[in-house]
Amino acid sequence: MPDLFDHPDIAYWTPIVSPFDAEAARARLARDRQLRADGIALLLAITLDGGAPLGEVMLRRAPEGTELGYAVGPAHRGQGLAGRAVRVMAAYAFEELGVDRVILELEAENAASVAVATANGFRLLGVPLIEGEEKGRPYALQTWALDRA
């Protein structure tokens, strides 16, 4: 996945390590496997046909809620991949895990992710921003929610 995630846009909007080289990919895979074994998170590749990864989607159980996250490689955007991945993981969370709500935490300036949220029925919650700093830049995350139908 280095070819997919070693891109300035991925580095800017996500906590994914940058540069994302082979060593970073191995470390991420080991961490993702441990999170899955611990029952904390499930990370899956986004593909069209089970082949090459075009991105990843994550479902993480946390104190603030059941969170979804995703990253699609810049070369594969505009195909609806993020929206489909979010819908599949939300359905899994509702149907298999029995959760009542899934959340996305997004920066308001990330227009593509805000578009994915709104197009897939998420609504902006009136809760305080999640503020912090990562990779030397400040961020403020909005919380968006999708409730079980």
Residue pairs with C-beta under 8 A, 6 or more apart in sequence:
1 20
1 25
1 28
1 53
1 56
2 20
2 21
2 22
2 24
2 25
3 73
4 10
4 53
4 54
4 55
4 73
5 16
5 20
5 25
5 71
5 73
6 18
6 19
6 20
6 21
7 73
7 74
8 18
9 74
10 16
10 18
10 20
10 71
10 73
10 74
11 18
11 19
11 20
11 135
12 137
13 71
13 107
13 110
13 113
14 71
15 134
15 135
16 28
16 71
17 24
17 27
17 28
18 135
32 41
32 43
35 41
35 43
35 60
36 42
36 43
39 61
40 60
40 61
41 58
41 59
41 60
41 61
42 58
42 59
42 60
42 89
43 56
43 57
43 58
43 59
44 56
44 57
44 58
44 85
44 89
45 53
45 54
45 55
45 56
46 53
46 54
46 55
46 56
46 57
46 70
46 72
46 81
46 82
46 85
47 53
47 54
48 54
48 81
53 73
54 72
54 73
54 76
54 81
55 70
55 71
55 72
55 73
55 76
55 81
55 82
55 85
56 70
56 71
57 68
57 69
57 70
57 82
57 85
57 86
57 88
57 89
58 67
58 68
58 69
58 70
58 89
59 66
59 67
59 68
59 89
59 92
59 93
59 102
60 66
60 67
60 68
60 69
61 67
61 97
64 103
64 143
65 101
65 102
65 103
65 145
66 93
66 97
66 99
66 101
66 102
66 103
67 102
67 103
67 104
67 105
68 86
68 89
68 90
68 93
68 102
68 103
68 104
69 104
69 105
70 82
70 85
70 86
70 116
72 81
72 82
72 85
77 112
82 112
82 113
82 116
83 116
83 119
83 120
86 104
86 116
86 120
87 120
89 102
90 102
90 120
90 146
93 99
93 102
94 100
94 102
94 148
94 149
99 148
100 147
100 148
101 145
101 146
101 147
101 148
102 145
102 146
103 125
103 143
103 144
103 145
103 146
104 113
104 117
104 122
104 143
104 144
104 145
104 146
105 130
105 141
105 142
105 143
105 144
106 113
106 114
106 117
106 141
106 142
106 144
107 113
107 139
107 140
107 141
107 142
108 114
108 140
108 142
117 124
117 144
120 146
121 146
122 144
122 145
122 146
123 144
123 145
123 146
124 142
124 143
124 144
125 142
125 143
125 144
125 145
127 143
129 140
129 141
129 142
130 140
130 141
130 143
131 138
131 139
131 140
131 141
132 138
132 139
133 139
